[in-house]
Amino acid sequence: MSDDNDYKAKIKPEVSKETQRDLGRRNEKNKSRPEFKRQNWFRYKRLGTSWRRARGIHSKLRRGFKYRPSKVKIGFRGPKSVRGYHPSGFEEVLIQNVKDLDNLDVKRHAARIAGGVGSRKREMIMLKANEMGLRVLNGGEE
């Protein structure tokens, strides 16, 4: 095999047993959570499926009739201790420049490069992250 095609395993986080347990619980909760769709999403193409709260005074969805789909409620939320964590177990940190990488812990944090960052600065961030051994979630080809 040539050096270019060698597989390099992705960096794994160091998480406590409690965090690992809570990530598992969140994963189970995500599987059982219904797909929350906007009221009348099936009727009008222009509405789209993304959730919007039902506000009409006659709305059956707002009033919670049993034959209507579930509404977004606090009980569907995941464990507080792992909110904002990536499914891999890393804490996601939004990066906008190279300097933002300086105060990250390689064992706990994973970088996500902001959408507004251009290709030149993105390349510089990727070089520094690879040098540090930091995982970049949206880095593309590593």
N, C-alpha and C positions, 0 to 999 in steps of 0.2 A: 504493500500500500504506500502511496505517496504521502508526504507530510500535509498536503492541502486537504486531503479527504479524511484525516484522522478525526474520530469522534471525540469530542471533549464534553464530559459530563457537566451539567449545570450545577452551580453552587447551591447547597442546601442550607436552610436556616437552622440555628440552634434554638429550639423552643422547649419550654418547660412541659412537664406532663400535663399540667392544668390547661395550658394553652392548646396543646395537642388535642386534649379531650374536648375543649370548647370548639375547636375547629371542626372536629368530627360531629359535634352536636349541631353546629351551624350548617354543615353539609347535609345532615339528615333533615333539618328544618327546611332547607332550600328545596329538597326533593319533594316534600309534602306541601310546600306553599303553592297555592293556586296561581294561575296566570291572571293577573289583574288587568282587565281590559276596560277601556272606556265605554260608557253607556252608549248604545246604538252604534258601536264600531262596525257592526255587520251591515247596517242599513245604508250608511253613506261612506263612500270610498274616501272622501276628503277628510274625514275625521281621524283616521289612523287608529292604531290600537293602544297607544301609550295612555297610561292612566290619567284621568282627570276626575276630580271629585264631582259627584252628581249633586246638583244644586236646585233642581226644579221643585216647586211646591207639590206637584203631583207625582214626582218620581218614585217608582217602585223600588229602584235600586237604593236611593237615599233612605227610604223608609225601611229597608232591610227585609223585603218579602222573601220568603224561603225559596221560591222558584227562581230567584234572581242570583247572579253570580256574587261571589264574596267581594266585600269592600276592603280597602286597605285599612288595617287596624293595628294598634300597637302590639297585639298578641302575636302577630306574624313575624315580629322582629327577632333577630339572632342574639346570641349572648353578647353582652356589653364589652366583655374583656377582649373579644376578637373583632370588633367592628373596625373597619378600615384595613384589615389584614388581607393580603393576597391569599388565594387558596393554597399556595405552596407553604404558607406560614410566615412569610416576610411581611414587615410593616412597609407599606408603600409610601414613598416620599417623592413629591413632584419636584423635578429638577428643571431650572431655567437657564443656568449657566454653570461653568466649570467650578466656580467657587462654592456652589451649593453642595458639592460632593465631599468637601473637606470634613464636615462634622457628621458623617454617616458611619455607623458601625456595620462592618461587612457581614457580621454574623446575624444581625437583626434586621437590617434595612435592605430594601431593594429599590432601585431608582426607576422612576417613570418619567421620561423626557416629555416636557410640555409640548402641546400641539403647535404652538406658535414659534418654536425653535427652528431655525433654518438648517440647511444641510451642512454648512461649514461648522457651525457651532455644535451641531449634533455629533459630527465626526470627532470634534475635540473632546466632547463629553464622553463618547464611547472609548476613546483612547485612554483617557484618565481612569475611567471605570474599570477597564480591562487591566490596567496597570495596578489598580488597587485590589482587584479580584472581586469587584462588586457586581451583583447581578442587575442587569438592566432589563426591565420587563417588556419594553417596546423597542428594543435595540435592533430588531431585524436580524440580519446575518451577523453572527459574532465571530 
